[in-house]
Amino acid sequence: MISIDEQDLKGKILFFMPSEEGPSYFTDSLIYMCDHNEHGSLGLIINRPLNLNLSDLFQGMKIETIGENNSQAFLGGPVNPGAIFILHTSDKIWKNSLKVTDEVFMSTDYEAIEDIARGNRPEYYILTLGYTGWGPEQLNGEISDNAWISFPGDRHLIFEVDPADQINEISNNVGYDIRMISTDYGNA
């Protein structure tokens, strides 16, 4: 199996390689990798908004809010869909925030959720329900099997490009439509 340095994927975006076998849970999903090490990997889908605005989510959690928050919650992945993960810029960091890059952090603290509900939030953030996870060496094996392709993570792409346009933005940046890559391109 190809050994991938644990830092190689942290802060990158993964795209599931299209397959002739039909659609997958991850078809057309962009996953921002928050952690990748010998213990496993964790990422958040950044381009699948849910039909749930944050004000309604906070109200359901009985969290007092200040003002309306019509931002949408996102589906972060199939693992633990009841858990909240916040991907955010570095201008607001909580005590248990995980540094992904100098510009992007991930938080799961209840304090972070309350702060966002009360308007004390970073300039840019995405709140997801659930996450995408892999066990030790699982993701490395899937990459070796051509299941995923990675791209540099970009603060602008994550937070400022409409989720419906993110795949096209990456495609324009790399010069080809990433949805047209075959899983049979091989390994060197």
URQUISUL-V982906 format. One record per residue. N is the residue number from 1. RES is the residue in three letters. PHI is phi in whole degrees, -180 to 180 (NA if undefined). OMEGA is omega in whole degrees, 0 to 359 (NA if undefined). D_CENTER is the distance of its C-alpha to the mean C-alpha in whole Angstrom. Layout:
N/RES/PHI/OMEGA/D_CENTER + N/RES/PHI/OMEGA/D_CENTER
//
This chain:
1/MET/NA/178/26 + 2/ILE/-72/177/24 + 3/SER/-91/180/23 + 4/ILE/-108/178/20 + 5/ASP/-51/185/20 + 6/GLU/-58/180/18 + 7/GLN/-89/184/16 + 8/ASP/-59/186/16 + 9/LEU/-101/180/12 + 10/LYS/-61/181/11 + 11/GLY/85/178/10 + 12/LYS/-104/178/9 + 13/ILE/-111/177/8 + 14/LEU/-102/175/9 + 15/PHE/-127/180/11 + 16/PHE/-71/183/13 + 17/MET/-71/178/16 + 18/PRO/-57/181/19 + 19/SER/-133/177/21 + 20/GLU/-75/181/25 + 21/GLU/-74/179/25 + 22/GLY/115/184/23 + 23/PRO/-66/178/20 + 24/SER/-123/173/17 + 25/TYR/-52/186/14 + 26/PHE/-95/179/12 + 27/THR/-56/179/14 + 28/ASP/62/176/13 + 29/SER/-97/172/9 + 30/LEU/-108/183/7 + 31/ILE/-114/176/4 + 32/TYR/-85/184/4 + 33/MET/-84/181/6 + 34/CYS/-91/179/7 + 35/ASP/-155/180/11 + 36/HIS/-157/181/13 + 37/ASN/-151/184/17 + 38/GLU/-66/180/20 + 39/HIS/-91/181/19 + 40/GLY/141/184/15 + 41/SER/-138/179/12 + 42/LEU/-138/177/9 + 43/GLY/-141/179/5 + 44/LEU/-125/175/3 + 45/ILE/-69/185/4 + 46/ILE/-109/184/4 + 47/ASN/-126/178/8 + 48/ARG/-129/177/9 + 49/PRO/-66/177/11 + 50/LEU/-96/176/14 + 51/ASN/-86/183/17 + 52/LEU/-150/178/17 + 53/ASN/-85/187/18 + 54/LEU/-66/177/17 + 55/SER/-59/178/21 + 56/ASP/-67/178/22 + 57/LEU/-62/181/19 + 58/PHE/-64/178/21 + 59/GLN/-62/178/24 + 60/GLY/-64/178/24 + 61/MET/-88/181/23 + 62/LYS/61/176/26 + 63/ILE/-101/178/24 + 64/GLU/-65/180/27 + 65/THR/-115/174/25 + 66/ILE/-117/181/27 + 67/GLY/76/179/26 + 68/GLU/-86/173/24 + 69/ASN/-128/184/21 + 70/ASN/-89/173/20 + 71/SER/-60/180/16 + 72/GLN/-94/169/14 + 73/ALA/-76/180/12 + 74/PHE/-117/171/9 + 75/LEU/-84/182/9 + 76/GLY/-82/180/6 + 77/GLY/155/187/8 + 78/PRO/-81/184/12 + 79/VAL/-89/176/13 + 80/ASN/49/184/14 + 81/PRO/-65/177/14 + 82/GLY/-88/180/16 + 83/ALA/-89/180/14 + 84/ILE/-106/177/12 + 85/PHE/-123/180/9 + 86/ILE/-120/173/9 + 87/LEU/-96/188/8 + 88/HIS/-150/178/11 + 89/THR/-78/189/13 + 90/SER/-79/181/16 + 91/ASP/-75/175/19 + 92/LYS/-140/182/18 + 93/ILE/-127/177/18 + 94/TRP/-99/188/19 + 95/LYS/-60/180/21 + 96/ASN/-108/178/18 + 97/SER/-67/177/15 + 98/LEU/-95/177/14 + 99/LYS/-77/176/14 + 100/VAL/-94/174/11 + 101/THR/-137/177/13 + 102/ASP/-63/185/16 + 103/GLU/-106/186/14 + 104/VAL/-128/179/11 + 105/PHE/-127/174/11 + 106/MET/-127/180/10 + 107/SER/-132/176/12 + 108/THR/-131/183/13 + 109/ASP/-63/174/17 + 110/TYR/-62/178/19 + 111/GLU/-59/179/21 + 112/ALA/-64/179/17 + 113/ILE/-63/179/17 + 114/GLU/-62/179/21 + 115/ASP/-59/180/21 + 116/ILE/-63/178/18 + 117/ALA/-61/183/21 + 118/ARG/-94/175/24 + 119/GLY/89/178/22 + 120/ASN/-95/189/22 + 121/ARG/-126/175/19 + 122/PRO/-69/179/17 + 123/GLU/-59/180/17 + 124/TYR/-128/177/14 + 125/TYR/-160/172/11 + 126/ILE/-131/177/9 + 127/LEU/-104/182/10 + 128/THR/-116/171/8 + 129/LEU/-105/181/11 + 130/GLY/82/180/10 + 131/TYR/-148/176/8 + 132/THR/-109/184/8 + 133/GLY/-137/178/11 + 134/TRP/-136/175/14 + 135/GLY/-76/180/17 + 136/PRO/-54/177/19 + 137/GLU/64/181/19 + 138/GLN/-63/181/18 + 139/LEU/-65/178/15 + 140/ASN/-58/178/18 + 141/GLY/-65/179/20 + 142/GLU/-66/177/18 + 143/ILE/-68/176/17 + 144/SER/-61/179/21 + 145/ASP/-87/178/22 + 146/ASN/66/179/20 + 147/ALA/-81/185/17 + 148/TRP/-134/171/14 + 149/ILE/-126/183/14 + 150/SER/-113/179/13 + 151/PHE/-136/177/13 + 152/PRO/-59/174/13 + 153/GLY/-74/185/10 + 154/ASP/-139/181/12 + 155/ARG/-53/180/12 + 156/HIS/-60/181/14 + 157/LEU/-61/184/11 + 158/ILE/-64/191/8 + 159/PHE/-105/189/11 + 160/GLU/-111/179/14 + 161/VAL/-91/178/14 + 162/ASP/-55/181/14 + 163/PRO/-52/180/11 + 164/ALA/-69/182/14 + 165/ASP/-106/187/15 + 166/GLN/-65/179/12 + 167/ILE/-64/178/13 + 168/ASN/-63/179/17 + 169/GLU/-62/177/16 + 170/ILE/-62/180/15 + 171/SER/-58/178/18 + 172/ASN/-64/181/20 + 173/ASN/-66/183/19 + 174/VAL/-92/175/20 + 175/GLY/91/176/23 + 176/TYR/-154/180/22 + 177/ASP/-77/185/20 + 178/ILE/-67/177/17 + 179/ARG/-75/184/18 + 180/MET/-99/180/22 + 181/ILE/-75/178/21 + 182/SER/-93/176/23 + 183/THR/-72/183/22 + 184/ASP/-99/184/26 + 185/TYR/-76/173/25 + 186/GLY/92/177/26 + 187/ASN/-119/177/26 + 188/ALA/-99/NA/28
//
